[in-house]
Amino acid sequence: MKRRVVITGMGTVNPLANSVPETWEAVKQGKCGIGPITHFDTTDFKVKLAGEVKNLDAEEILGAKEAKRMDIYTQYACVAAKEAFEDSGLDMEKENADRIGCIVSSGIGGLSTIAAEHSKGEERGYNRISPFFIPMSISNMAAGQIAIMYGLKGMCTSVVTACASSNNAIGDAFHRIRDGYEDAFLCGGAEGSVIPLAIGGFQSMKALCTNEDPNRASIPFDKERHGFVMGEGAGVLVIEELEHALNRGAHIYAEIVGYGTNCDAYHITAPNPEGEGGAKCMALAVADAGLEPTDVDYINAHGTSTSLNDAGETLAIKKAFGDHAYTLMVSSTKSMTGHLLGAAGAVEAIITSLSLKNSFVPATINYLEKDEDCDLDIVPNIGRNKDIKVALSNALGFGGHNASIVFRKYED
């Protein structure tokens, strides 16, 4: 018999807020965390906006010495992990460390460190590169640092599947617990790439929005959408086997019941316009949960605000859910946060779990122009008080990576 897996701790830093309670309050109010880029001078850039983390003092939270030896993405991950771990109430003195793992991912990793050290090498010579350059820049170091922080000796890894990374991290951790390999995991993702190199790269691809109005920039499913808004931050969840959680009196946010992942095998950046991969991925997740498509009440969509993604994802939902696609709710909280790349799925998993727990469906904010290719109920502009039982969260990444997770309202 497969073991049940529940969420008992959550932590985040993101463009809306630097904690889970503050993030949820902002989501309920439909706030927009997008604004002018402050991390660098955008005079020579067409792209002027991003979803930046604001007013975070990582050195105060993590310690100055430790924080200075971490790339910004690892700082975000460790701050989110600290909130999640404390929220969960786990006491490692009472736990078997070999039975607790860590899967925290990043789509890009320490790009800011790579850029800075490369510039240093060019200017001052490569023998002046920091001895911490390699451990600061590699994509698995957020997971490694978190495991070291708490002495987690189970499986420790980092899935790198672009914007699907943290959904894969959570899903893989879920399956590991369900199948008995570990009892608990810290899992999620982090990204810190609001830097000239990353913005320049995505800008050259014409993937980013160039609108300078924050309220008309990240506009998923809107006919006037023309690119995503770069976001940054982290989301980390503590998930554990149900009996393990109950035995220690943990509070439970929601249950994870299904996970599907596959590949479009179509194009390095574009999703399959027919939505085949996404549709099959959602179907895999629903089947893994032992549910019917009609059991799903809400989908937290990948919904990036790009022309191809939003139309393709809409079509994929129709193929996966049939007529039920028109009765379920589908919103994109990237309208509030922008696109956090490898951290997106984890932050959205937190929001989706709280939607179930609090019977509230977040809105797709700043929606104005209807698109006939995006004709589902996207919960425009105003969130809804709605008792939902089952929700699905999508993450679709460059390379054709798809990952969907099914969450259920926790009931004994």
C-alpha positions as CSV (number, residue, x, y, z in Angstrom):
1,M,0.0,0.0,0.0
2,K,1.3,3.4,-1.0
3,R,2.1,5.8,1.8
4,R,0.3,9.1,2.1
5,V,2.4,12.3,1.9
6,V,1.5,15.7,3.4
7,I,2.9,19.2,3.6
8,T,3.9,20.3,7.1
9,G,6.1,23.3,6.5
10,M,6.5,26.1,4.0
11,G,8.9,29.0,3.4
12,T,9.4,31.5,0.7
13,V,11.0,34.7,-0.5
14,N,9.5,36.1,-3.7
15,P,8.5,39.4,-5.4
16,L,5.3,39.7,-3.2
17,A,6.8,39.1,0.3
18,N,9.6,37.4,2.3
19,S,7.4,35.0,4.2
20,V,4.5,32.6,3.6
21,P,1.9,34.5,5.6
22,E,2.7,37.8,4.0
23,T,2.7,36.2,0.5
24,W,-0.7,34.6,1.0
25,E,-2.1,37.9,2.2
26,A,-0.7,39.6,-1.0
27,V,-2.2,36.8,-3.1
28,K,-5.6,37.2,-1.6
29,Q,-5.5,40.9,-2.2
30,G,-4.3,40.4,-5.8
31,K,-1.2,42.5,-5.4
32,C,1.4,42.9,-8.1
33,G,5.0,42.4,-7.1
34,I,6.5,43.6,-10.4
35,G,8.3,46.9,-10.7
36,P,11.2,48.7,-12.3
37,I,14.5,46.8,-12.1
38,T,16.7,48.2,-9.3
39,H,19.5,45.5,-9.2
40,F,21.3,47.2,-12.2
41,D,21.1,50.1,-14.6
42,T,18.6,49.3,-17.4
43,T,19.4,52.4,-19.5
44,D,20.7,50.3,-22.4
45,F,18.0,47.5,-22.0
46,K,14.6,47.3,-23.7
47,V,13.4,45.3,-20.7
48,K,12.8,47.6,-17.7
49,L,10.7,45.5,-15.3
50,A,11.2,42.4,-13.1
51,G,9.7,40.7,-10.1
52,E,12.5,41.4,-7.6
53,V,12.9,40.2,-4.0
54,K,12.6,43.3,-1.8
55,N,14.1,44.3,1.6
56,L,15.7,41.0,2.4
57,D,18.8,41.0,4.6
58,A,20.1,37.5,4.1
59,E,23.2,38.2,6.1
60,E,21.1,39.0,9.2
61,I,19.1,35.8,8.8
62,L,21.9,33.4,7.8
63,G,25.0,35.1,9.3
64,A,27.3,37.4,7.4
65,K,30.1,34.9,6.9
66,E,27.8,32.2,5.6
67,A,25.8,34.5,3.3
68,K,28.9,36.0,1.7
69,R,29.9,32.5,0.6
70,M,26.6,31.9,-1.2
71,D,25.3,33.0,-4.5
72,I,22.1,35.0,-4.2
73,Y,20.0,32.0,-5.4
74,T,21.4,29.9,-2.5
75,Q,20.7,32.7,-0.1
76,Y,17.1,32.8,-1.2
77,A,16.9,29.0,-0.9
78,C,18.4,28.9,2.6
79,V,16.2,31.7,3.9
80,A,13.1,29.9,2.5
81,A,14.3,26.6,4.0
82,K,14.8,28.2,7.4
83,E,11.2,29.4,7.4
84,A,9.9,26.0,6.2
85,F,11.9,24.0,8.7
86,E,10.9,26.1,11.6
87,D,7.3,26.1,10.4
88,S,7.3,22.3,10.3
89,G,8.5,21.9,13.9
90,L,10.9,19.1,12.9
91,D,13.5,18.4,15.6
92,M,16.5,16.7,14.2
93,E,17.6,15.4,17.6
94,K,14.5,13.3,17.5
95,E,14.7,12.2,13.9
96,N,16.7,9.6,12.0
97,A,18.8,11.9,9.7
98,D,19.3,9.1,7.2
99,R,15.5,9.2,6.6
100,I,15.2,12.9,5.7
101,G,16.4,14.2,2.4
102,C,16.7,17.4,0.4
103,I,15.8,18.1,-3.2
104,V,16.1,21.8,-3.9
105,S,16.5,22.8,-7.5
106,S,17.5,25.8,-9.7
107,G,17.0,26.3,-13.4
108,I,20.2,28.4,-13.8
109,G,22.1,28.2,-10.5
110,G,24.7,30.7,-9.5
111,L,24.7,32.8,-12.7
112,S,25.3,36.1,-10.8
113,T,28.5,34.6,-9.3
114,I,29.6,33.3,-12.7
115,A,29.1,36.7,-14.3
116,A,30.9,38.6,-11.5
117,E,33.9,36.2,-11.3
118,H,34.2,36.1,-15.1
119,S,34.4,39.9,-15.1
120,K,37.0,39.8,-12.3
121,G,39.0,37.3,-14.3
122,E,39.0,39.4,-17.4
123,E,39.9,42.6,-15.6
124,R,42.4,41.3,-12.9
125,G,43.5,37.9,-14.2
126,Y,42.0,34.5,-13.6
127,N,44.4,33.7,-10.8
128,R,42.3,36.2,-8.8
129,I,39.1,34.2,-9.0
130,S,37.5,33.5,-5.6
131,P,38.2,30.1,-4.1
132,F,34.5,30.0,-3.5
133,F,33.6,30.5,-7.1
134,I,32.9,26.9,-7.9
135,P,30.8,26.0,-4.8
136,M,28.9,29.3,-5.1
137,S,28.0,28.8,-8.7
138,I,27.0,25.2,-9.1
139,S,23.3,24.4,-9.3
140,N,23.2,21.7,-6.6
141,M,24.7,23.9,-3.9
142,A,21.4,25.2,-2.5
143,A,20.4,21.6,-1.8
144,G,23.8,20.9,-0.3
145,Q,23.8,24.0,1.9
146,I,20.4,23.2,3.3
147,A,21.3,19.6,4.0
148,I,24.4,20.8,5.9
149,M,22.3,23.4,7.8
150,Y,20.0,20.7,9.2
151,G,22.1,17.5,9.0
152,L,19.8,15.9,6.4
153,K,21.5,12.6,5.3
154,G,18.9,11.1,3.0
155,M,18.9,11.6,-0.7
156,C,20.2,15.1,-1.6
157,T,20.0,16.3,-5.2
158,S,19.0,19.1,-7.5
159,V,16.8,18.6,-10.6
160,V,17.7,20.9,-13.4
161,T,14.8,21.1,-15.9
162,A,14.6,24.8,-16.5
163,C,11.2,26.2,-15.4
164,A,9.9,22.7,-14.4
165,S,12.8,22.2,-11.9
166,S,11.1,22.8,-8.6
167,N,7.9,20.9,-9.6
168,N,10.2,17.9,-10.5
169,A,12.0,18.4,-7.1
170,I,8.7,18.3,-5.2
171,G,7.3,15.4,-7.3
172,D,10.4,13.3,-7.0
173,A,10.5,13.9,-3.2
174,F,6.9,12.9,-3.0
175,H,7.5,9.6,-4.8
176,R,10.5,8.9,-2.7
177,I,8.5,9.2,0.5
178,R,5.4,7.4,-0.9
179,D,7.6,4.5,-1.9
180,G,9.3,4.3,1.5
181,Y,12.8,5.5,0.8
182,E,12.6,8.5,3.1
183,D,10.1,9.8,5.7
184,A,10.5,13.5,5.0
185,F,12.1,15.9,2.6
186,L,12.9,19.6,2.3
187,C,12.1,20.3,-1.4
188,G,11.5,23.2,-3.8
189,G,13.6,25.6,-5.8
190,A,15.4,28.9,-6.0
191,E,16.5,31.4,-8.6
192,G,18.4,34.7,-8.5
193,S,19.0,35.8,-12.1
194,V,17.8,39.4,-12.3
195,I,21.2,40.4,-13.6
196,P,22.3,42.0,-16.9
197,L,23.6,38.7,-18.4
198,A,20.3,36.8,-17.8
199,I,18.0,39.7,-18.8
200,G,20.2,40.3,-21.9
201,G,20.0,36.7,-22.8
202,F,16.2,36.4,-22.5
203,Q,15.8,39.8,-24.1
204,S,17.8,38.6,-27.2
205,M,15.4,35.7,-27.4
206,K,12.5,38.1,-27.4
207,A,11.1,36.1,-24.5
208,L,10.7,39.0,-22.1
209,C,8.0,41.7,-21.9
210,T,9.2,45.2,-22.8
211,N,6.1,47.0,-21.5
212,E,7.1,49.5,-18.8
213,D,3.7,49.5,-17.1
214,P,3.8,46.9,-14.2
215,N,0.1,46.4,-14.5
216,R,0.3,45.4,-18.2
217,A,3.5,43.4,-18.2
218,S,2.9,39.9,-16.8
219,I,-0.6,39.4,-18.2
220,P,-1.2,35.6,-18.7
221,F,-4.0,34.7,-21.1
222,D,-4.6,38.3,-22.1
223,K,-4.6,38.9,-25.8
224,E,-2.0,41.7,-25.4
225,R,0.6,39.5,-23.7
226,H,3.9,39.4,-25.5
227,G,6.5,38.0,-23.1
228,F,7.2,37.0,-19.5
229,V,8.5,39.1,-16.7
230,M,11.6,37.8,-14.9
231,G,11.1,37.0,-11.3
232,E,13.4,35.8,-8.5
233,G,13.2,34.1,-5.1
234,A,12.6,30.7,-3.6
235,G,10.0,28.3,-2.3
236,V,10.8,25.4,0.0
237,L,8.3,22.8,1.4
238,V,8.7,20.2,4.2
239,I,6.8,17.1,3.1
240,E,6.5,13.9,5.0
241,E,4.8,10.6,5.4
242,L,1.4,11.1,7.0
243,E,1.9,8.8,10.1
244,H,5.3,10.4,10.7
245,A,3.6,13.8,10.7
246,L,0.8,12.7,12.9
247,N,3.1,11.0,15.4
248,R,4.9,14.2,16.1
249,G,1.7,16.4,16.1
250,A,2.6,18.4,13.0
251,H,0.1,20.8,11.5
252,I,-0.8,19.8,7.9
253,Y,-1.4,22.2,5.1
254,A,-2.5,19.8,2.3
255,E,-1.8,16.4,0.9
256,I,0.2,15.6,-2.2
257,V,-1.5,12.8,-4.1
258,G,-0.2,12.8,-7.7
259,Y,2.8,13.6,-9.9
260,G,3.3,13.4,-13.6
261,T,6.4,14.3,-15.7
262,N,7.3,13.9,-19.3
263,C,8.9,15.7,-22.3
264,D,7.5,17.3,-25.5
265,A,10.6,16.3,-27.4
266,Y,9.6,19.1,-29.8
267,H,11.8,22.2,-29.5
268,I,14.5,23.7,-27.3
269,T,12.4,26.7,-26.2
270,A,8.9,26.5,-27.7
271,P,6.2,24.2,-26.3
272,N,4.4,21.9,-28.7
273,P,1.6,24.2,-30.0
274,E,-0.8,21.2,-30.0
275,G,-0.3,20.8,-26.2
276,E,0.2,17.1,-26.5
277,G,3.0,16.8,-23.9
278,G,1.3,19.1,-21.4
279,A,-2.0,17.2,-21.8
280,K,-0.3,13.8,-21.2
281,C,1.6,15.1,-18.2
282,M,-1.5,16.4,-16.5
283,A,-3.2,13.0,-17.3
284,L,-0.3,11.2,-15.8
285,A,-0.5,13.2,-12.6
286,V,-4.2,12.7,-12.2
287,A,-3.9,9.0,-12.8
288,D,-1.0,8.8,-10.4
289,A,-3.3,10.3,-7.8
290,G,-5.9,7.6,-8.5
291,L,-8.4,10.3,-9.4
292,E,-10.7,11.2,-12.4
293,P,-10.2,14.4,-14.4
294,T,-13.6,15.6,-13.1
295,D,-12.2,15.5,-9.5
296,V,-9.9,18.5,-10.2
297,D,-11.4,21.8,-9.2
298,Y,-8.6,24.2,-9.8
299,I,-5.4,24.5,-11.9
300,N,-2.6,26.8,-11.0
301,A,-1.4,27.2,-14.5
302,H,2.2,27.6,-15.8
303,G,0.7,30.7,-17.4
304,T,3.8,32.7,-18.3
305,S,2.3,35.5,-20.3
306,T,3.9,34.4,-23.5
307,S,1.8,33.9,-26.6
308,L,2.8,30.3,-27.2
309,N,2.7,29.0,-23.7
310,D,-0.7,30.4,-22.7
311,A,-2.5,29.2,-25.9
312,G,-0.7,25.9,-25.8
313,E,-1.4,25.3,-22.1
314,T,-5.1,26.2,-22.6
315,L,-5.3,23.6,-25.4
316,A,-3.5,21.0,-23.3
317,I,-6.0,21.5,-20.5
318,K,-8.8,21.0,-22.9
319,K,-7.3,17.8,-24.2
320,A,-6.5,16.5,-20.7
321,F,-9.9,17.4,-19.1
322,G,-12.4,17.4,-22.0
323,D,-15.6,19.2,-21.3
324,H,-14.6,19.5,-17.6
325,A,-12.0,22.1,-18.8
326,Y,-14.7,24.6,-19.0
327,T,-16.0,24.0,-15.5
328,L,-12.8,24.0,-13.6
329,M,-10.9,27.2,-12.6
330,V,-7.5,28.0,-14.2
331,S,-5.5,31.0,-12.9
332,S,-1.9,32.1,-13.1
333,T,-0.3,33.7,-10.1
334,K,2.7,34.7,-12.3
335,S,0.5,37.7,-13.0
336,M,1.5,38.8,-9.5
337,T,5.0,37.4,-9.1
338,G,6.4,37.3,-12.6
339,H,8.2,34.1,-13.7
340,L,10.6,32.7,-11.1
341,L,12.1,30.2,-13.5
342,G,13.3,27.2,-11.5
343,A,11.7,28.5,-8.3
344,A,8.2,29.1,-9.9
345,G,6.7,25.7,-9.2
346,A,7.7,25.7,-5.6
347,V,6.2,29.1,-4.9
348,E,3.1,28.1,-6.8
349,A,2.9,24.8,-4.9
350,I,2.8,26.9,-1.7
351,I,0.0,29.1,-3.1
352,T,-1.9,26.1,-4.4
353,S,-1.7,24.4,-1.0
354,L,-3.0,27.5,0.8
355,S,-5.8,27.8,-1.7
356,L,-7.0,24.3,-0.7
357,K,-6.5,25.0,3.0
358,N,-8.2,28.3,3.0
359,S,-10.9,27.7,0.3
360,F,-9.8,30.6,-1.8
361,V,-8.8,30.6,-5.5
362,P,-6.3,33.2,-6.6
363,A,-7.0,35.5,-9.4
364,T,-5.2,36.1,-12.7
365,I,-4.7,39.9,-12.1
366,N,-4.4,42.8,-14.6
367,Y,-6.5,40.9,-17.1
368,L,-8.2,43.2,-19.8
369,E,-8.3,41.8,-23.3
370,K,-10.0,38.4,-24.0
371,D,-8.1,36.0,-26.2
372,E,-10.3,33.5,-28.1
373,D,-7.4,31.0,-27.8
374,C,-7.5,31.3,-24.0
375,D,-11.1,30.8,-23.3
376,L,-11.2,28.9,-20.0
377,D,-12.3,30.4,-16.6
378,I,-9.0,32.1,-15.6
379,V,-10.5,33.8,-12.5
380,P,-10.0,37.3,-13.9
381,N,-8.8,40.0,-11.6
382,I,-10.7,39.0,-8.4
383,G,-10.0,35.9,-6.4
384,R,-12.9,33.7,-5.3
385,N,-13.9,32.2,-2.0
386,K,-14.5,28.6,-3.1
387,D,-14.3,25.3,-1.3
388,I,-12.0,23.3,-3.5
389,K,-10.9,19.7,-2.8
390,V,-8.4,18.9,-5.5
391,A,-5.9,21.3,-7.3
392,L,-3.2,20.7,-9.9
393,S,-0.2,22.9,-10.5
394,N,1.7,22.9,-13.8
395,A,5.3,23.7,-14.7
396,L,6.6,23.6,-18.2
397,G,10.3,24.2,-19.0
398,F,12.6,24.9,-21.9
399,G,13.7,21.6,-23.5
400,G,10.1,20.4,-23.4
401,H,10.1,19.5,-19.7
402,N,6.7,19.1,-18.2
403,A,5.8,18.5,-14.6
404,S,2.4,18.5,-12.9
405,I,1.6,17.9,-9.2
406,V,-1.9,17.1,-7.8
407,F,-2.7,18.4,-4.3
408,R,-5.7,17.5,-2.2
409,K,-7.3,19.2,0.8
410,Y,-6.2,17.3,3.8
411,E,-8.8,15.2,5.5
412,D,-8.3,12.4,8.1
